[in-house]
Amino acid sequence: SKREIKMRKLDSTKIRPLKSEQLLHIEDHDFALRPGFGGSPIPVGIDVQVESIDSISEVDMDFTMTLYLRHYWKDERLSFHSNKNKSMTFDGRLIKKIWVPDVFFVHSKRSFIHDTTVENVMLRVYPDGNVLFSLRITVSAMCFMDFSRFPLDTQNCSLELESYAYNEDDLMLYWKHGNKSLSTDEHISLSQFFIEEFSASSGLAFYSSTGWYNRLFINFALRRHIFFFVLQSYFPAMLMVMLSWVSFWIDRRAVPARVSLGITTVLTMSTIMTGVSASMPQVSYIKAVDVYLWISFLFVFLSVIEYAAVNYLTTIEERKQLKQRGKASGTYSIDAVQAMAFDGCFHDTDVDMDLTAFSDRCEENETRARAASISNMDATRIKRKRSLKGNVGRIILQNNHVIDTYSRIIFPSVYIVFNFFYWGLYI
């Protein structure tokens, strides 16, 4: 009817594709073949604008990037007459009817073309047959990372583009504007990395069954933010090591205090190391953070061993002193000892003696022991000055608290030297 004919004329969405296809002579050519089939390879220029780097995953060793991928080539079959020499722009519906390059991303895990609110595809055809084909794509690709310097590392990743079906005899893939073909958004930033550089390069890839292919590379270097790991790993480890040194200033007879402090620092260091390892891939080599945490753990562990040595030597000397006091008093022998109090006296439950007289003797023995200890210390200091090498063992046995004195100096000094070499080596 006349009404239906009139509505068809007003419906431009049905009329324009038909006119455009007639103008481009799509029905007159076989677009299953590339332009210039049988002749020289068709040059296809590429330029890329990186919109964002969405994520970097150390565990999966990949990155996700959103970009605008543009192709440039010439297909004389699509040339048309235009008085004003203006191009025509089409959406994705025409893509399925003409030839387009089959570029894909090498080592990609997943990718997709954005389709909100419509498919983000654009085709622009010029009167002389030049074509611009643009896509907005998000792609996740592999990045072969080296974690030997983690977290003081710099990672170099690349996104690689290549034709899937056409080798270098049929298609020549190249950067349209050389190094300027790769552009980035000014506001690109990552939470854990500094983006040091973006660069474009090209090369060839060989496949034994199909031959040589042109390959394009989008290279970018990422340097990791260190401040996060300083707060989460390095600084807590430093505090635990320094906390373990507090035991050197605690009385060596306070066994519960020193043992509990040592065990607490050891368990805390184990928790820090477990937390760092849980967020990292299970690699077979040692990382920089592993070196630091394990050496810090060693310092904490050695502080516990240090007190074990101090406690053992203290017990040996106190037994010797008590044996000498028992022989001097003549009231009991060392074989009758049942327990030792911190006042330095033995208590025998089998020997019946006057408690008052026993306490007087204890006070006298304690006074004599103090005088003897002071004289022994003076003598030891003089002997240590004369010949340190020959008397080191005897000094430690007679004055075992000297281990704590040396530890207060040696442990911090060695740890400072270790930090100096560590940060100098990896930064």
DRENDO-1510 file (C-alpha; in Angstrom, 1 decimal, always signed):
<recs>
REC; n; res; u; v; w
REC; 1; SER; +0.0; +0.0; +0.0 .
REC; 2; LYS; +1.0; +3.7; -0.3 .
REC; 3; ARG; +1.3; +3.9; +3.4 .
REC; 4; GLU; +3.8; +1.1; +3.7 .
REC; 5; ILE; +5.9; +2.6; +0.8 .
REC; 6; LYS; +5.9; +5.9; +2.6 .
REC; 7; MET; +7.1; +4.4; +5.9 .
REC; 8; ARG; +9.9; +2.5; +4.1 .
REC; 9; LYS; +11.2; +5.8; +2.7 .
REC; 10; LEU; +11.1; +7.4; +6.1 .
REC; 11; ASP; +13.0; +4.5; +7.7 .
REC; 12; SER; +16.5; +5.6; +7.1 .
REC; 13; THR; +18.1; +2.7; +9.0 .
REC; 14; LYS; +16.9; +0.3; +6.3 .
REC; 15; ILE; +17.7; +2.5; +3.3 .
REC; 16; ARG; +21.2; +3.7; +4.2 .
REC; 17; PRO; +22.9; +0.4; +4.4 .
REC; 18; LEU; +21.5; -0.6; +1.0 .
REC; 19; LYS; +22.7; +2.7; -0.6 .
REC; 20; SER; +26.2; +2.4; +1.1 .
REC; 21; GLU; +26.6; -1.1; -0.1 .
REC; 22; GLN; +25.7; -0.1; -3.6 .
REC; 23; LEU; +28.1; +2.9; -3.4 .
REC; 24; LEU; +31.0; +0.7; -2.3 .
REC; 25; HIS; +30.1; -2.0; -4.8 .
REC; 26; ILE; +30.3; -4.7; -2.1 .
REC; 27; GLU; +28.2; -7.1; -4.0 .
REC; 28; ASP; +30.5; -6.9; -7.1 .
REC; 29; HIS; +33.7; -8.2; -5.3 .
REC; 30; ASP; +34.8; -11.2; -3.4 .
REC; 31; PHE; +36.0; -9.9; +0.0 .
REC; 32; ALA; +37.0; -13.3; +1.2 .
REC; 33; LEU; +40.3; -12.6; -0.6 .
REC; 34; ARG; +42.7; -9.9; +0.7 .
REC; 35; PRO; +43.3; -6.7; -1.4 .
REC; 36; GLY; +45.8; -7.3; -4.1 .
REC; 37; PHE; +45.6; -11.1; -3.9 .
REC; 38; GLY; +48.4; -12.8; -5.8 .
REC; 39; GLY; +50.6; -9.7; -5.8 .
REC; 40; SER; +52.8; -8.0; -3.2 .
REC; 41; PRO; +51.9; -8.2; +0.5 .
REC; 42; ILE; +49.3; -5.6; +1.6 .
REC; 43; PRO; +50.8; -3.1; +4.1 .
REC; 44; VAL; +48.6; -2.7; +7.2 .
REC; 45; GLY; +49.6; +0.2; +9.5 .
REC; 46; ILE; +48.8; +0.0; +13.2 .
REC; 47; ASP; +48.6; +2.7; +15.9 .
REC; 48; VAL; +47.5; +2.2; +19.5 .
REC; 49; GLN; +46.3; +4.5; +22.2 .
REC; 50; VAL; +46.5; +3.0; +25.7 .
REC; 51; GLU; +43.5; +4.0; +27.7 .
REC; 52; SER; +44.4; +2.3; +31.0 .
REC; 53; ILE; +46.4; -0.5; +32.6 .
REC; 54; ASP; +43.8; -2.1; +34.8 .
REC; 55; SER; +45.8; -4.5; +36.8 .
REC; 56; ILE; +49.1; -6.3; +37.3 .
REC; 57; SER; +49.0; -9.8; +38.9 .
REC; 58; GLU; +52.2; -11.3; +40.3 .
REC; 59; VAL; +50.5; -14.5; +41.2 .
REC; 60; ASP; +49.1; -15.1; +37.7 .
REC; 61; MET; +52.0; -13.3; +35.9 .
REC; 62; ASP; +49.7; -11.3; +33.7 .
REC; 63; PHE; +48.4; -7.8; +33.1 .
REC; 64; THR; +45.2; -6.3; +31.8 .
REC; 65; MET; +45.1; -3.3; +29.5 .
REC; 66; THR; +42.4; -1.3; +27.7 .
REC; 67; LEU; +43.3; +0.3; +24.4 .
REC; 68; TYR; +42.2; +1.7; +21.1 .
REC; 69; LEU; +43.5; -0.4; +18.3 .
REC; 70; ARG; +43.5; +1.2; +14.8 .
REC; 71; HIS; +44.3; -0.4; +11.5 .
REC; 72; TYR; +45.1; +1.4; +8.2 .
REC; 73; TRP; +45.2; -0.1; +4.8 .
REC; 74; LYS; +44.0; +0.5; +1.3 .
REC; 75; ASP; +41.4; -1.6; -0.5 .
REC; 76; GLU; +40.7; -0.2; -4.0 .
REC; 77; ARG; +37.6; -2.4; -4.2 .
REC; 78; LEU; +36.0; +0.0; -1.6 .
REC; 79; SER; +36.8; +3.2; -3.6 .
REC; 80; PHE; +33.8; +5.4; -4.5 .
REC; 81; HIS; +33.1; +8.7; -6.3 .
REC; 82; SER; +32.7; +11.7; -4.1 .
REC; 83; ASN; +32.4; +15.3; -5.3 .
REC; 84; LYS; +33.4; +16.7; -1.9 .
REC; 85; ASN; +36.1; +14.0; -1.2 .
REC; 86; LYS; +34.5; +13.2; +2.1 .
REC; 87; SER; +34.9; +9.8; +3.9 .
REC; 88; MET; +32.0; +7.6; +5.0 .
REC; 89; THR; +31.8; +6.2; +8.5 .
REC; 90; PHE; +30.1; +2.9; +9.4 .
REC; 91; ASP; +29.5; +0.8; +12.5 .
REC; 92; GLY; +30.2; -2.8; +13.0 .
REC; 93; ARG; +27.5; -4.2; +10.8 .
REC; 94; LEU; +29.5; -3.6; +7.6 .
REC; 95; ILE; +32.7; -5.3; +9.0 .
REC; 96; LYS; +31.3; -8.7; +8.4 .
REC; 97; LYS; +30.8; -8.0; +4.7 .
REC; 98; ILE; +34.3; -6.7; +3.8 .
REC; 99; TRP; +37.9; -7.9; +4.3 .
REC; 100; VAL; +39.6; -6.7; +7.5 .
REC; 101; PRO; +43.1; -7.7; +8.9 .
REC; 102; ASP; +43.0; -10.7; +11.3 .
REC; 103; VAL; +45.3; -9.2; +14.0 .
REC; 104; PHE; +45.4; -11.0; +17.3 .
REC; 105; PHE; +47.3; -10.7; +20.6 .
REC; 106; VAL; +50.1; -13.2; +21.1 .
REC; 107; HIS; +50.2; -14.7; +24.6 .
REC; 108; SER; +46.8; -13.3; +25.5 .
REC; 109; LYS; +44.7; -15.1; +28.0 .
REC; 110; ARG; +41.4; -13.4; +27.4 .
REC; 111; SER; +40.2; -10.3; +25.5 .
REC; 112; PHE; +36.9; -8.7; +24.4 .
REC; 113; ILE; +35.6; -5.8; +22.4 .
REC; 114; HIS; +33.5; -3.4; +24.5 .
REC; 115; ASP; +29.8; -3.5; +23.5 .
REC; 116; THR; +28.2; -0.8; +25.7 .
REC; 117; THR; +26.0; +0.8; +24.6 .
REC; 118; VAL; +26.8; -0.6; +21.2 .
REC; 119; GLU; +29.8; -2.5; +19.9 .
REC; 120; ASN; +32.8; -0.2; +20.0 .
REC; 121; VAL; +33.8; -0.7; +16.4 .
REC; 122; MET; +34.3; +2.0; +13.8 .
REC; 123; LEU; +35.0; +1.7; +10.0 .
REC; 124; ARG; +35.8; +4.8; +8.0 .
REC; 125; VAL; +36.3; +4.5; +4.2 .
REC; 126; TYR; +37.8; +7.3; +2.0 .
REC; 127; PRO; +37.0; +7.8; -1.7 .
REC; 128; ASP; +40.4; +6.5; -2.8 .
REC; 129; GLY; +39.9; +3.2; -1.0 .
REC; 130; ASN; +41.9; +4.0; +2.2 .
REC; 131; VAL; +40.3; +2.4; +5.2 .
REC; 132; LEU; +40.5; +3.1; +9.0 .
REC; 133; PHE; +39.3; +0.3; +11.2 .
REC; 134; SER; +39.2; +1.1; +15.0 .
REC; 135; LEU; +38.4; -1.1; +18.0 .
REC; 136; ARG; +38.2; -0.6; +21.7 .
REC; 137; ILE; +39.5; -3.7; +23.4 .
REC; 138; THR; +40.4; -5.0; +26.8 .
REC; 139; VAL; +43.0; -7.7; +26.8 .
REC; 140; SER; +44.7; -9.8; +29.5 .
REC; 141; ALA; +48.1; -11.1; +28.4 .
REC; 142; MET; +51.0; -12.9; +30.0 .
REC; 143; CYS; +54.0; -11.0; +31.4 .
REC; 144; PHE; +57.1; -13.2; +32.1 .
REC; 145; MET; +58.2; -11.6; +35.4 .
REC; 146; ASP; +61.5; -12.1; +37.3 .
REC; 147; PHE; +61.0; -11.8; +41.1 .
REC; 148; SER; +64.6; -12.3; +42.2 .
REC; 149; ARG; +64.7; -8.6; +43.2 .
REC; 150; PHE; +61.1; -8.4; +44.6 .
REC; 151; PRO; +59.9; -6.0; +45.9 .
REC; 152; LEU; +62.8; -3.8; +44.7 .
REC; 153; ASP; +62.2; -5.0; +41.1 .
REC; 154; THR; +61.4; -3.5; +37.7 .
REC; 155; GLN; +59.2; -5.6; +35.4 .
REC; 156; ASN; +59.3; -5.3; +31.6 .
REC; 157; CYS; +56.1; -6.4; +29.9 .
REC; 158; SER; +55.0; -6.4; +26.3 .
REC; 159; LEU; +51.7; -6.8; +24.4 .
REC; 160; GLU; +52.4; -8.4; +21.0 .
REC; 161; LEU; +50.3; -8.1; +17.9 .
REC; 162; GLU; +50.4; -10.4; +14.9 .
REC; 163; SER; +48.3; -11.6; +11.9 .
REC; 164; TYR; +46.9; -15.0; +12.6 .
REC; 165; ALA; +46.5; -16.3; +9.0 .
REC; 166; TYR; +48.6; -14.0; +6.7 .
REC; 167; ASN; +52.4; -14.4; +6.8 .
REC; 168; GLU; +54.9; -11.9; +5.5 .
REC; 169; ASP; +54.2; -12.9; +1.9 .
REC; 170; ASP; +50.6; -11.7; +2.2 .
REC; 171; LEU; +50.5; -9.0; +4.9 .
REC; 172; MET; +53.1; -6.6; +6.1 .
REC; 173; LEU; +52.3; -5.3; +9.6 .
REC; 174; TYR; +54.0; -2.1; +10.6 .
REC; 175; TRP; +53.7; +0.9; +13.0 .
REC; 176; LYS; +51.8; +3.6; +11.1 .
REC; 177; HIS; +53.8; +6.6; +12.5 .
REC; 178; GLY; +56.9; +4.9; +13.8 .
REC; 179; ASN; +57.6; +5.5; +17.5 .
REC; 180; LYS; +54.7; +8.0; +17.6 .
REC; 181; SER; +52.2; +5.3; +16.8 .
REC; 182; LEU; +52.0; +4.5; +20.5 .
REC; 183; SER; +50.3; +7.0; +22.8 .
REC; 184; THR; +49.0; +6.8; +26.3 .
REC; 185; ASP; +46.5; +8.6; +28.5 .
REC; 186; GLU; +48.1; +11.2; +30.7 .
REC; 187; HIS; +46.2; +10.0; +33.8 .
REC; 188; ILE; +47.4; +6.4; +33.7 .
REC; 189; SER; +48.6; +5.3; +37.1 .
REC; 190; LEU; +48.9; +2.1; +39.1 .
REC; 191; SER; +48.7; +1.5; +42.8 .
REC; 192; GLN; +51.9; -0.6; +43.1 .
REC; 193; PHE; +54.0; +0.5; +40.1 .
REC; 194; PHE; +55.5; +3.6; +38.5 .
REC; 195; ILE; +55.2; +3.4; +34.7 .
REC; 196; GLU; +58.7; +4.3; +33.6 .
REC; 197; GLU; +58.3; +4.1; +29.8 .
REC; 198; PHE; +56.2; +3.1; +26.9 .
REC; 199; SER; +57.8; +2.1; +23.6 .
REC; 200; ALA; +56.9; +0.5; +20.3 .
REC; 201; SER; +59.1; -2.0; +18.4 .
REC; 202; SER; +58.7; -4.6; +15.7 .
REC; 203; GLY; +60.2; -7.9; +14.7 .
REC; 204; LEU; +59.5; -11.3; +13.0 .
REC; 205; ALA; +58.1; -14.5; +14.4 .
REC; 206; PHE; +58.7; -17.9; +12.8 .
REC; 207; TYR; +56.4; -20.9; +12.9 .
REC; 208; SER; +57.8; -24.1; +11.4 .
REC; 209; SER; +54.5; -25.0; +9.7 .
REC; 210; THR; +53.4; -21.6; +8.3 .
REC; 211; GLY; +56.5; -19.5; +8.0 .
REC; 212; TRP; +57.5; -16.0; +9.0 .
REC; 213; TYR; +55.1; -13.4; +10.4 .
REC; 214; ASN; +55.4; -9.7; +11.2 .
REC; 215; ARG; +55.0; -8.9; +14.9 .
REC; 216; LEU; +54.5; -5.6; +16.7 .
REC; 217; PHE; +55.4; -5.0; +20.3 .
REC; 218; ILE; +54.0; -2.6; +22.9 .
REC; 219; ASN; +56.7; -2.5; +25.5 .
REC; 220; PHE; +56.4; -0.9; +28.9 .
REC; 221; ALA; +58.6; -0.9; +32.0 .
REC; 222; LEU; +57.1; -0.9; +35.5 .
REC; 223; ARG; +59.0; -0.1; +38.7 .
REC; 224; ARG; +57.4; -1.2; +41.9 .
REC; 225; HIS; +56.4; +1.2; +44.7 .
REC; 226; ILE; +58.6; +0.2; +47.7 .
REC; 227; PHE; +56.8; +2.2; +50.4 .
REC; 228; PHE; +53.9; -0.3; +50.7 .
REC; 229; PHE; +56.3; -3.1; +51.4 .
REC; 230; VAL; +58.4; -1.1; +53.8 .
REC; 231; LEU; +55.3; -0.6; +55.9 .
REC; 232; GLN; +54.0; -4.1; +55.6 .
REC; 233; SER; +57.2; -6.2; +55.7 .
REC; 234; TYR; +60.5; -4.5; +56.2 .
REC; 235; PHE; +59.5; -2.1; +59.0 .
REC; 236; PRO; +57.8; -4.8; +61.1 .
REC; 237; ALA; +60.8; -7.1; +60.6 .
REC; 238; MET; +63.1; -4.4; +61.8 .
REC; 239; LEU; +61.0; -3.8; +64.9 .
REC; 240; MET; +60.9; -7.5; +65.7 .
REC; 241; VAL; +64.7; -7.8; +65.5 .
REC; 242; MET; +65.1; -4.7; +67.7 .
REC; 243; LEU; +62.5; -6.1; +70.1 .
REC; 244; SER; +64.5; -9.3; +70.5 .
REC; 245; TRP; +67.5; -7.2; +71.6 .
REC; 246; VAL; +65.5; -6.0; +74.7 .
REC; 247; SER; +66.2; -9.4; +76.3 .
REC; 248; PHE; +69.9; -8.4; +76.5 .
REC; 249; TRP; +69.0; -5.8; +79.1 .
REC; 250; ILE; +66.7; -8.1; +81.2 .
REC; 251; ASP; +68.2; -9.9; +84.2 .
REC; 252; ARG; +69.5; -13.2; +83.1 .
REC; 253; ARG; +67.7; -14.9; +86.1 .
REC; 254; ALA; +64.3; -13.7; +84.8 .
REC; 255; VAL; +63.7; -16.9; +82.8 .
REC; 256; PRO; +60.0; -16.4; +82.0 .
REC; 257; ALA; +60.5; -12.8; +80.7 .
REC; 258; ARG; +63.4; -13.6; +78.4 .
REC; 259; VAL; +62.0; -16.8; +77.1 .
REC; 260; SER; +58.5; -15.5; +76.4 .
REC; 261; LEU; +60.0; -12.4; +74.6 .
REC; 262; GLY; +62.2; -14.6; +72.4 .
REC; 263; ILE; +59.4; -17.0; +71.5 .
REC; 264; THR; +57.0; -14.1; +70.7 .
REC; 265; THR; +59.5; -12.4; +68.3 .
REC; 266; VAL; +60.2; -15.7; +66.6 .
REC; 267; LEU; +56.5; -16.4; +66.0 .
REC; 268; THR; +55.8; -12.9; +64.8 .
REC; 269; MET; +58.7; -13.1; +62.3 .
REC; 270; SER; +57.2; -16.4; +61.1 .
REC; 271; THR; +53.8; -14.7; +60.6 .
REC; 272; ILE; +55.4; -11.9; +58.6 .
REC; 273; MET; +57.2; -14.4; +56.3 .
REC; 274; THR; +54.1; -16.5; +55.8 .
REC; 275; GLY; +52.0; -13.4; +54.9 .
REC; 276; VAL; +54.6; -12.3; +52.3 .
REC; 277; SER; +54.8; -15.8; +50.7 .
REC; 278; ALA; +51.0; -16.1; +50.5 .
REC; 279; SER; +50.7; -13.2; +48.1 .
REC; 280; MET; +53.5; -14.3; +45.8 .
REC; 281; PRO; +53.8; -17.1; +43.1 .
REC; 282; GLN; +55.6; -20.2; +44.2 .
REC; 283; VAL; +58.9; -19.6; +42.4 .
REC; 284; SER; +61.9; -21.9; +42.7 .
REC; 285; TYR; +64.5; -19.1; +43.4 .
REC; 286; ILE; +65.1; -16.8; +46.3 .
REC; 287; LYS; +63.6; -13.3; +46.2 .
REC; 288; ALA; +65.2; -10.2; +47.7 .
REC; 289; VAL; +62.5; -10.0; +50.4 .
REC; 290; ASP; +63.2; -13.6; +51.4 .
REC; 291; VAL; +66.8; -12.7; +52.0 .
REC; 292; TYR; +65.9; -9.9; +54.3 .
REC; 293; LEU; +63.2; -11.7; +56.2 .
REC; 294; TRP; +65.3; -14.9; +56.7 .
REC; 295; ILE; +68.3; -13.0; +57.9 .
REC; 296; SER; +66.1; -11.0; +60.3 .
REC; 297; PHE; +64.6; -14.3; +61.5 .
REC; 298; LEU; +68.1; -15.6; +62.1 .
REC; 299; PHE; +68.9; -12.5; +64.3 .
REC; 300; VAL; +65.8; -13.2; +66.3 .
REC; 301; PHE; +66.5; -16.8; +66.6 .
REC; 302; LEU; +70.1; -16.2; +67.7 .
REC; 303; SER; +68.9; -13.9; +70.4 .
REC; 304; VAL; +67.0; -16.9; +71.9 .
REC; 305; ILE; +70.1; -19.1; +71.5 .
REC; 306; GLU; +72.1; -16.4; +73.2 .
REC; 307; TYR; +69.9; -16.5; +76.3 .
REC; 308; ALA; +70.1; -20.3; +76.3 .
REC; 309; ALA; +73.9; -20.0; +76.5 .
REC; 310; VAL; +73.7; -17.3; +79.2 .
REC; 311; ASN; +71.3; -19.4; +81.3 .
REC; 312; TYR; +73.4; -22.5; +80.9 .
REC; 313; LEU; +76.6; -20.8; +82.0 .
REC; 314; THR; +74.9; -19.1; +84.8 .
REC; 315; THR; +73.6; -22.4; +86.2 .
REC; 316; ILE; +77.1; -24.0; +86.0 .
REC; 317; GLU; +78.7; -21.1; +87.9 .
REC; 318; GLU; +76.0; -20.9; +90.6 .
REC; 319; ARG; +76.4; -24.7; +91.2 .
REC; 320; LYS; +80.1; -24.2; +91.6 .
REC; 321; GLN; +79.6; -21.3; +94.0 .
REC; 322; LEU; +77.0; -23.3; +96.0 .
REC; 323; LYS; +79.3; -26.3; +96.2 .
REC; 324; GLN; +82.1; -24.1; +97.6 .
REC; 325; ARG; +79.7; -22.5; +100.1 .
REC; 326; GLY; +78.5; -25.9; +101.3 .
REC; 327; LYS; +82.0; -27.1; +101.9 .
REC; 328; ALA; +83.0; -23.9; +103.7 .
REC; 329; SER; +80.0; -24.0; +106.1 .
REC; 330; GLY; +80.5; -27.7; +107.0 .
REC; 331; THR; +76.8; -28.1; +107.7 .
REC; 332; TYR; +75.7; -30.0; +104.6 .
REC; 333; SER; +77.2; -31.5; +101.5 .
REC; 334; ILE; +76.3; -30.9; +97.8 .
REC; 335; ASP; +74.8; -34.4; +97.7 .
REC; 336; ALA; +72.1; -33.3; +100.1 .
REC; 337; VAL; +71.0; -30.4; +97.9 .
REC; 338; GLN; +67.3; -30.6; +97.0 .
REC; 339; ALA; +66.5; -27.1; +95.6 .
REC; 340; MET; +68.2; -23.7; +95.1 .
REC; 341; ALA; +66.6; -20.4; +95.9 .
REC; 342; PHE; +67.5; -17.1; +94.3 .
REC; 343; ASP; +69.2; -15.9; +97.5 .
REC; 344; GLY; +72.2; -18.2; +96.8 .
REC; 345; CYS; +71.6; -20.7; +99.6 .
REC; 346; PHE; +70.8; -24.5; +99.5 .
REC; 347; HIS; +67.9; -25.8; +101.6 .
REC; 348; ASP; +68.1; -29.4; +102.9 .
REC; 349; THR; +64.8; -31.0; +104.1 .
REC; 350; ASP; +66.6; -34.0; +105.6 .
REC; 351; VAL; +68.9; -32.1; +107.9 .
REC; 352; ASP; +67.4; -30.9; +111.2 .
REC; 353; MET; +69.0; -27.5; +112.0 .
REC; 354; ASP; +68.0; -24.3; +113.7 .
REC; 355; LEU; +66.4; -21.9; +111.2 .
REC; 356; THR; +67.8; -18.8; +112.9 .
REC; 357; ALA; +71.3; -20.1; +112.8 .
REC; 358; PHE; +70.8; -21.3; +109.2 .
REC; 359; SER; +69.7; -17.8; +108.1 .
REC; 360; ASP; +72.7; -16.2; +109.9 .
REC; 361; ARG; +75.1; -18.6; +108.1 .
REC; 362; CYS; +73.3; -17.8; +104.8 .
REC; 363; GLU; +73.8; -14.1; +105.4 .
REC; 364; GLU; +77.5; -14.7; +106.3 .
REC; 365; ASN; +78.0; -16.9; +103.2 .
REC; 366; GLU; +76.3; -14.3; +101.0 .
REC; 367; THR; +78.5; -11.5; +102.3 .
REC; 368; ARG; +81.6; -13.7; +101.7 .
REC; 369; ALA; +80.4; -14.6; +98.3 .
REC; 370; ARG; +79.9; -11.0; +97.3 .
REC; 371; ALA; +83.3; -10.1; +98.5 .
REC; 372; ALA; +84.8; -13.0; +96.7 .
REC; 373; SER; +82.8; -12.2; +93.6 .
REC; 374; ILE; +84.1; -8.6; +93.6 .
REC; 375; SER; +87.6; -9.7; +94.1 .
REC; 376; ASN; +87.2; -12.2; +91.3 .
REC; 377; MET; +85.8; -9.6; +89.0 .
REC; 378; ASP; +88.8; -7.2; +89.7 .
REC; 379; ALA; +91.2; -10.0; +89.1 .
REC; 380; THR; +89.5; -11.1; +85.9 .
REC; 381; ARG; +89.6; -7.5; +84.5 .
REC; 382; ILE; +93.3; -7.3; +85.1 .
REC; 383; LYS; +93.9; -10.7; +83.5 .
REC; 384; ARG; +91.7; -9.8; +80.5 .
REC; 385; LYS; +93.8; -6.8; +79.8 .
REC; 386; ARG; +97.0; -8.8; +80.0 .
REC; 387; SER; +96.1; -11.8; +77.9 .
REC; 388; LEU; +92.6; -11.9; +76.4 .
REC; 389; LYS; +93.2; -14.8; +74.1 .
REC; 390; GLY; +94.2; -17.3; +76.8 .
REC; 391; ASN; +91.4; -16.3; +79.3 .
REC; 392; VAL; +88.3; -15.9; +77.1 .
REC; 393; GLY; +86.8; -19.2; +78.2 .
REC; 394; ARG; +87.5; -18.6; +81.8 .
REC; 395; ILE; +86.1; -15.0; +81.7 .
REC; 396; ILE; +82.9; -16.2; +80.2 .
REC; 397; LEU; +82.5; -18.9; +82.8 .
REC; 398; GLN; +83.3; -16.7; +85.7 .
REC; 399; ASN; +81.4; -13.6; +84.4 .
REC; 400; ASN; +78.8; -15.1; +82.1 .
REC; 401; HIS; +76.8; -11.8; +82.0 .
REC; 402; VAL; +79.6; -10.6; +79.7 .
REC; 403; ILE; +77.8; -12.4; +76.8 .
REC; 404; ASP; +74.9; -10.1; +77.2 .
REC; 405; THR; +77.3; -7.1; +77.3 .
REC; 406; TYR; +78.9; -8.2; +74.1 .
REC; 407; SER; +75.5; -9.0; +72.5 .
REC; 408; ARG; +74.3; -5.5; +73.1 .
REC; 409; ILE; +77.0; -4.2; +70.8 .
REC; 410; ILE; +77.5; -7.0; +68.3 .
REC; 411; PHE; +73.9; -7.7; +67.4 .
REC; 412; PRO; +73.0; -4.1; +66.5 .
REC; 413; SER; +76.3; -3.5; +64.7 .
REC; 414; VAL; +76.1; -6.6; +62.5 .
REC; 415; TYR; +72.4; -5.8; +61.7 .
REC; 416; ILE; +73.2; -2.3; +60.7 .
REC; 417; VAL; +76.0; -3.5; +58.4 .
REC; 418; PHE; +73.7; -6.0; +56.9 .
REC; 419; ASN; +71.1; -3.3; +56.1 .
REC; 420; PHE; +73.7; -1.1; +54.6 .
REC; 421; PHE; +74.8; -3.8; +52.2 .
REC; 422; TYR; +71.3; -5.1; +51.4 .
REC; 423; TRP; +69.8; -1.7; +50.4 .
REC; 424; GLY; +73.0; -0.8; +48.6 .
REC; 425; LEU; +72.9; -4.0; +46.6 .
REC; 426; TYR; +69.2; -3.9; +45.6 .
REC; 427; ILE; +68.5; -0.2; +45.2 .
</recs>
